[in-house]
Amino acid sequence: MPTRLVCLTLALLLPAVACRSPEGINYVCTDIAVPGIRVIVVDSVSGAAAGKGSIVVGRAGAYVDSLPAIWTASSDGPYPLAHEHPGTFTVTVKRSPYRDWSRTGIVVTADQCHVRTVDVTARLQQ
């Protein structure tokens, strides 16, 4: 589990946050939500982007984050999931006419300020 930080917003550095760890180490953190997972969806044969209209879901225990097809309808991605949520995830991508794609054991860790984004490529097969 990452070290807990005590944070104060600094008016002069917005959108940044100054944080101090229990060990007394100071950090300046951005005040943005960083995705834990970024999903890139491609056709397994051509390598072309194939995300438009996909349903993209990330699960870690009881936590679920998803991007329904209506959200992905206008973009081929990449698709962000699990903003500021560390854990061990399973990601599933569904898109017709492709077979469902899934990967387990995707580990998202946290640093002093945010999560560390993990890029995942879903290679869809028909």
N, C-alpha and C positions, 0 to 999 in steps of 0.2 A: 504494500500500500504506500502511495507517495506521501512525503512529508506534508503536513498541513501548513498552510501559509496564512499569515495575517496580512490583509491587503487594505490599502487606503487609496482612494482616487485622488489624483493630483490634478487640480484645475489647469495648471500650466502645460501638462503633458497629455491632456485628453486627446485621443482615446487610449491613454496608457494608464496602468495601475502600478503603484509601487508596492512591493511585497517584501516582507521580512520573514525568513524561516525561523523556526525555534532556535536554530544555531546562531542567529543574528546576521545571516547573510542577506544582503539586499538584492532585489531583482526589480527590473522595470518590465512589466508585462503589458502587452496590448490588451485592449478591452474589446476583443472580438471573439466570436465563437468559432473554434477551429474544428473541422470535421475529423473524427477518428478514423473514418474509412472513406476513400474516394474510389468509386466503382467505375471502371471503364468497360463498356460492353462492345464486343466486336464479333463479327462473323468468323467462325473458326477456319473456314476455307479461304475466304478472300482477305481477311484481316480488316475489312471495311467496318466503320462504325455501324453498330446495329442496335443502338439503345432506344431509338424513338419508339414510344409506346410501351416500353418495358414496365413491369412492376418490380421494384427493387426493395428488398427487405433485409434488415440486419437485426439479429437477435443475440442477446447476451443474457442468459438466465431469464428473468421476468421482463427485462428491458427489451422493447421492440421499437425500431425506427423504420419507416418505410417511405417510399416515393411511389405513389400510385401512377398508373399510366397517364392520367390527365396531367400530372406534373411533368412527366417525361415526354409528353406529346410533341413539344416544340423544340426539343434538344436531344442530341445524341450523347450528351454527357460531357465530361465525367459527372457522376452523381455523388453528392456528399451525404454521408450518414453519420450517426452517432456523434454529434457535436459535443465536445468536451466530456465524452463518456468513455473512460477506459474500461477494458474488459476483454473477455475472449468471446469472439463473435462467430456466428454462422451467417453467411450472406447468401441470399437466394435471388435469382433473376428469372422472371417469367416473361416470355414474349412469343406470341404466335408468329410464324409457324414453327418456331424453334422448340427443342426440348428444354425443360426446366434445367437450370444450371444452379449448382450449390457448392459452396466451399465452407468447411468447418475449421476451427482452430485458428482464426485470424486474431492475433493478439494486438490490442491497442494499449499502449502505455502512456503514462503522463510524465511530463517534465515539471520544472518549477512553476510554470505558468499555464500550460495548456496540455492537450493530448498531442501525441506524435502521429501524424496522419500516415496510414498504411494504404498504399495503392493496390487495388485488386483488379485484375483483368478477367472478365467473364467472357470466355470464348464459346459462343453459342453454336450448337450443332442442330442440323435439321433432321 
